[in-house]
Amino acid sequence: MTQETHEPEVVAAENEPQNAPDVPFAEAKPSAPRRLMGLAVIYMLGGLLLYISFVKPPAELLWQVFLILFGLLIMYLGERMRKATLQSIFLTAEGLVTSDGIKIVDVDNVKSIDRGVFAFKPSNGFTVLMHKKQARAWSPGIWWRLGRRVGVGGVIQASQTKSMAEILAMMVHQRMHGPDENMEP
C-alpha cells in the first residue's frame, strides 16, 4: 500500500497583476497613544471652556455666550477627530486613499514630496505639492488638503509616514524619469 501525497498547486506569479490599483504599497494608521492624548487634550479644553462658562461665568453675557459656543465648537472638533482617527491611509498605484475610500491625491498629480525638518507639514508626516489644485478637505489628526498642498501626519506613526513618503517619492521619480535600471525591484 503506497501513500500518495498531494502538494498544493502553486499559481504562477505572472498570472497576478503587478500593480493592481487596490493593492496597497504602504499603510499608515494612527498611533493609539497619540490618538488618546490628542483626543484627551481637545475634550478637556472643550469641557474646561464649558465648565468656566457655567461655574464662573464672566460678568458680561456676551463673553459667557462666546465661551459656551467656543466650548461646543471644540467638543465638535474633538468628535470629528475621534471619528477621523479610526481610519487609515493607503498608498496604492493610483495614489493616497483613506480606508473610507476617499481619494486624497492621485500619483499623476504629485509634483514633489517634502518631509524636511523645516517643511510646513503635520507632525510625524509629510507634505505633497500637486500640479493641479483640488478641493479643500480635512480629516483632523490624519490629513488635510488645501490648494496645491496635501499634508499627511498628525497622530499617525512616524515610521509609517516616512516609508509611505519614500515609496511615493520613488513612484513620482519613476513616473517623471522612467524606471531606474540601478533600482532593485
Secondary structure, DSSP 8 states (H G I E B T S, - for coil): ------------GGGS-TT-TTS-SEEE-B-HHHHHHHHHHHHHHHHHHHHHHHHS--SSHHHHHHHHHHHHHHHHHHHHHHHHTT--EEE-SSEEEETTS-EEEEGGGEEEEE--TTSS--TT-EEEEESS----EEETTTEEEETTEEEE-SSB-HHHHHHHHHHHHHHHHHHHH---TTS--
